[in-house]
Amino acid sequence: MGTFQNKKFRSAAYSNTIAAKYRVKLARHPFLLFGLPFIATMVAGSFFLTPATAIRYEKHDRKVRRLSKEEELGIGKAGRKVDMKEEYYRLAAKDLEDWEQKRVKRLPGEHDGVI
């Protein structure tokens, strides 16, 4: 039984296209035609994205600076002191204010007497 060829059939019209010429040159000089453009794209992207990153951090710094000015005016000093035990019991008492006792419906066969 015969084996199939590894090469794909390419017509004569295909051999004159830019893609075919690029593929032949790429096989001879892979770094020059693939690696170098890739590295150049990464370096150029770094230079183009640097201002966008700087704007992001400047915006964040403005928010932090605005908050520190409000604290300097004394806005943060008006709060009450927090005691953990007091907070715990205050929140627990909130649940105890509105409750009502409800009798649970018994399953058939259970009795209400003392055991």
C-alpha positions as CSV (number, residue, x, y, z in Angstrom):
1,M,0.0,0.0,0.0
2,G,1.4,3.4,-0.9
3,T,2.0,6.3,1.4
4,F,0.8,9.8,1.0
5,Q,3.3,12.6,0.2
6,N,4.2,15.1,2.9
7,K,4.0,18.1,0.5
8,K,0.7,19.7,-0.2
9,F,-0.2,20.3,-3.9
10,R,0.3,24.0,-4.7
11,S,-0.7,25.3,-8.1
12,A,1.6,27.5,-10.3
13,A,-0.7,30.5,-9.5
14,Y,0.0,30.0,-5.8
15,S,3.7,30.1,-6.2
16,N,3.6,33.7,-7.5
17,T,1.6,35.1,-4.5
18,I,3.1,37.1,-1.6
19,A,2.3,34.4,0.9
20,A,4.3,31.8,-1.0
21,K,7.3,34.1,-1.4
22,Y,7.1,34.9,2.3
23,R,6.9,31.3,3.3
24,V,10.0,30.4,1.3
25,K,12.0,33.4,2.8
26,L,10.7,32.5,6.3
27,A,12.2,29.0,6.0
28,R,15.6,30.6,5.2
29,H,15.6,33.5,7.7
30,P,13.1,32.7,10.5
31,F,14.4,35.2,13.1
32,L,14.6,38.1,10.6
33,L,11.0,37.6,9.3
34,F,9.3,36.3,12.4
35,G,11.3,36.9,15.6
36,L,12.4,40.4,15.0
37,P,8.9,41.8,14.1
38,F,7.6,40.1,17.2
39,I,10.2,41.7,19.5
40,A,9.7,45.1,17.8
41,T,6.0,44.9,18.4
42,M,6.5,44.1,22.1
43,V,8.9,47.0,22.6
44,A,6.7,49.4,20.7
45,G,3.6,48.3,22.7
46,S,5.5,48.9,25.9
47,F,6.3,52.5,24.9
48,F,2.7,53.1,23.8
49,L,1.1,51.6,26.9
50,T,3.4,53.5,29.4
51,P,1.3,56.8,29.3
52,A,-1.9,54.9,29.8
53,T,-0.4,53.2,32.9
54,A,0.8,56.5,34.2
55,I,-2.7,58.0,33.9
56,R,-4.1,55.1,35.8
57,Y,-1.7,55.6,38.7
58,E,-2.1,59.3,38.7
59,K,-5.8,58.9,39.0
60,H,-5.4,56.6,42.0
61,D,-3.0,59.0,43.6
62,R,-5.5,61.9,43.3
63,K,-8.2,59.8,45.1
64,V,-5.8,59.0,47.9
65,R,-4.7,62.6,48.2
66,R,-8.3,63.8,48.3
67,L,-9.1,61.4,51.2
68,S,-6.1,62.6,53.2
69,K,-7.2,66.2,52.8
70,E,-10.6,65.3,54.3
71,E,-8.9,63.6,57.2
72,E,-6.8,66.8,57.8
73,L,-10.0,68.8,58.1
74,G,-11.2,66.6,60.9
75,I,-14.0,64.7,59.3
76,G,-12.7,61.4,60.5
77,K,-12.4,62.5,64.2
78,A,-16.2,62.8,64.8
79,G,-16.7,59.0,65.0
80,R,-17.4,57.2,68.2
81,K,-15.0,54.8,69.9
82,V,-15.7,51.1,69.2
83,D,-15.7,48.4,71.9
84,M,-16.0,44.9,70.5
85,K,-18.0,43.5,73.4
86,E,-20.5,46.4,73.3
87,E,-21.0,46.0,69.6
88,Y,-21.5,42.3,69.9
89,Y,-24.2,42.7,72.6
90,R,-25.8,45.6,70.8
91,L,-26.2,43.6,67.6
92,A,-27.4,40.5,69.5
93,A,-30.1,42.6,71.3
94,K,-31.4,43.8,68.0
95,D,-32.5,40.3,67.1
96,L,-34.2,39.8,70.5
97,E,-36.6,42.8,70.2
98,D,-39.0,41.4,67.6
99,W,-39.7,37.7,68.2
100,E,-42.8,35.7,69.0
101,Q,-43.1,32.2,70.3
102,K,-44.6,29.8,67.8
103,R,-45.7,26.3,68.4
104,V,-44.3,23.8,65.9
105,K,-46.8,21.5,64.3
106,R,-46.2,17.9,65.5
107,L,-45.8,15.0,63.2
108,P,-48.6,12.4,63.3
109,G,-48.1,9.8,66.0
110,E,-46.1,12.0,68.4
111,H,-47.7,12.9,71.7
112,D,-47.6,16.1,73.6
113,G,-47.1,14.5,77.1
114,V,-44.1,14.4,79.2
115,I,-41.9,11.4,78.7
